[in-house]
Amino acid sequence: MLGLSQNILEKSKYPKEIESSLFSSLKEKRKTLTKTQKTALAQCKTHLKMNDVVLLNGITGSGKTEIYMRLIESELSKGNQALFLVPEIGLTPQISFVLTDRFGDMVKIIHSGTSAKKRAEIWLGAKEGKVQLVVGTRSAIFTPFASLGIVVVDEEHDQSYKQQTGLMYSARDLAVVKSKEHGSSLVLGSATPSFESLHNVNNKKYVSVEMKKRVFSTPPPKTKVIDLRIHQTNKG
C-alpha cells in the first residue's frame, strides 16, 4: 500500500486543482500567488535545495500559509512526509481546516487533547509511512517518521513551543535537530521572528526570505506608543 501511495504521489503534477485520488476530499483550489508570494516561494525552494534553514519573515496577511502548503505539496509529490507545528492548541483547528481543505484526510492532528490511543495510531502510521501530514503543537515534534521531507514551524517566535515543566525542551530547536537527522527541509515562519532566529540569520546559519506586502490591499493596523509611566494600567 505504501509503495502504491508513493507511486501515485510521485506521478502527481499538482495542477491548479489537484486530481490525484489521494486528494479525493479536496475542497479548495490552489490560490493564484501574488508577485511577492511567487518570489518568496522561488527563494525558499532555492535555499532548501541547498539545505539551508529558511526563516520566512512575512508580515501578517502576506500569505505565508500558502507558501507553506506549496512547499508541503512539493514534498508529498515525492512520496515524502511533512510535519507542521503550531504553538498553541487554540490555533490547531484554524490551520487544520486550511490544510484539510487542501490535503483532505491526509492531515492527522496531534495536541494535548489527543487521546493516547489516537496519538499512538498517528505515531505508528507516521513511522510506517502511512501518515503523510501531521499537524500539531510542540509534542508533535516527537512523532517518528519513515521519510520526513519537510518541517514547518509556524509562529516560530512563540514561547509556547517551550515545555517549561517536567521534560523541558523547545520544539522549535528540536525541529532543527530533527530536520538534520532526517535530511529534511526546515522552514521557520513568523511576522515577528525571535531574536535567536534573527541572530542565526546574521551569523549565516539561517537564510531569511522576506514578504513585506499583504495579499490584499488592507492597510496595516494603526499603532500607538503609550508611556505606561504616565498612563498606568489597572489590570494586565
N, C-alpha and C positions, 0 to 999 in steps of 0.2 A: 504493500500500500504506500509506504514512504517513497519507494522508487518511482511509482506511478505518479504520486503527487508532485515530486520534484520534476519529473519529465514534463508534466502539464505546465508547471510554473516556468520552466526554462523555455518552453515554446511560446509563452505568452509575450506579446509585444506591447501590451498596455496601450491600446488606442484611447481615444477620448472617452469612450465608455468601455470599461473592461468587460470582455465577453467570456473569460475563462469560466469553466464550470465550477471552479473553486470559489468564485465570487458570485454565486447564484443569488445571494441575498443582498447584493449591492443595490443601493438606492440612489446614490449620489454620483453624478458625472464629475469627472476631473474638471476643476476650475481653470479658466484661462489665466495664465500668470501675467502679472504686471511686469513692466520692464525691470523694476527693482528686484522682483522675485526671480526672474529669469537669470539676471546677473548673479544673484546670491546663490541660486541652485548650481549654476555652472562653476562658480568658485568653490562651493562645497565639494562637488564631485571631483574637481581637480586636486584639491588638498587631501581629500580622503583617499584618493588613489596613491598619494604619496605617504599614506599612513600618518598624516597629521591629525592631531586632536583639533576639532573645529569649534570655536566659540561663535555661535550665531548671535550676534549682538543686534537685535532689531527692536525698534520702538514698538509700543503697544499698538496693535492694529496693522502692523506691516505685513502680516501673512506668514509668520514663521511656521505655523502648523501645517500649511500646505507644503512648505519646503520639507518638513519632517516626513510627511506622507509620501512625497515623491522619492525621497531617499530610501524610505522603507520599501516602497514598491520595487525599486531597483534591486534591493537585496532579495526580496521574496521571489522575484523573477529568476533569480539564480538558484533557487531552492534553499536559500538560507533563512534563518530565523531573525526575529527582531525583538528588542526589549525597549519599552517606552516607560520611563519613570516620571511620575508627577509627585510633588512634595506633600500633598495633603489628600486625605480620603474625600474631602469635600469637592476636590477638582476631578476626581476619578470619573464620576458619571458624565460630566461635561465632555472630557476628552474621549471617553469611551464611546459616547454617542457619535461623535465626529468620526472616529476611527471605524466604528461598526458600520456607519453609512458607506464608508469607502471599502472596507475589507470584509464586511459581513461576519459570519460566525467563525472566522479565523481568529478573532480577538478573544483573548481569555484574560480575566481580571483577577488581580491579587491585591488585597489590602488587609488591614487589621480585622475587618469584619468578615473576611472569608473563612469559612469553616475549615477545620483541619482536614476533613475528607476531601473537600473541593481543592484545597491547596495541594494536597498530595497528588490528586489526579492531574492537576496542571503541571506540577513538577515532573512527574513521571512521563507525561505526554511530551513535555519540552525536552527531557533527557533522551527520549526515544525518537525525537524529530517529528512527532505527530502534531505538536502545537507550534504554530508558525509565529504568532504575535502575542506577546504578554504585555499587558498594561498594568502598572501597579505603583504603590507607594514604596517607601525605602526598603521594606523587607523583600520586595520582589527581586532585588539585586542578587539574592541568594539562589534564584532559580537556576537549575542546571540546564544547559543547552547542548544539543548534539552538534549544531552548526550555526553558531551565532554570527550573523553578518553585520548587525549594527545595533548600537545602544544610543538612545536619545534620552537626555536628561533635561526636561523642560523646567523653566524657572530655577536654573541651577544655583542661583544665589540664596534660595530659601533655606532657612535654618532648620526646617522640618526634616531635611534629609539627614540630620544628625540624630542618632539614638543617644539619649542622654543618660539612660539608666540601664542597669544590667550589662549586657554585652554592648559596650559603646562603640559606635562606628559612624562613618559618614558614607552614605550610599553614593554620593557624588564621587568621592575619592575612590571608593571601591569599584565604581564604574570604569575609572581609568585603569585600574588593575585588571578588571575582568576583560576589558576590550583588548588589552595587551596579551593576556593569556590565550584568548581565542583568536587573536589576529583580526579582530573585527573593527569596524569604523566606530567612532565616537563623536557625537555632536552634543555640545552643551549649549542650551539656549536661554536667553534672558533679555529683558528690556533694560535691566539694571544689573549687569554682571557683578559677581562678587570680586572683592579686592584680590583674592587668591588667584582667580582666573585671569584678571587683568594683569596681575604680576607675572603669571606664566606666559601671557602674550608678549609682554615686554621682554621677557627672558628667552623668547623664541621657542618655548616649549609647546605653546598652543598657537593656532593661527586664527585671527579674528576676521569674520565675514560680517559686514555691517549692512543693515537695512534701515535707512533713515526716512523712508517715505511710507505713508499709510496706503493700504489698498484702496480705500475710499477717501474722498476729499474732506473728511470730517476734521474740523480744526482740533488741535490738541486742547486738553482741558486747561483752564486758566489756573495759574499757580500764584500764591502769595506768601511772602515770608512774614511770619508773625513772631515777634520777640516775646517769648514766654516770660522773660523777666519783667515785662511791663503788663502783658495780658496773661495773667496766670489762669490755669485751669482748675476747676473744682474737682473734676473726675478725670481719670485716664491719663 
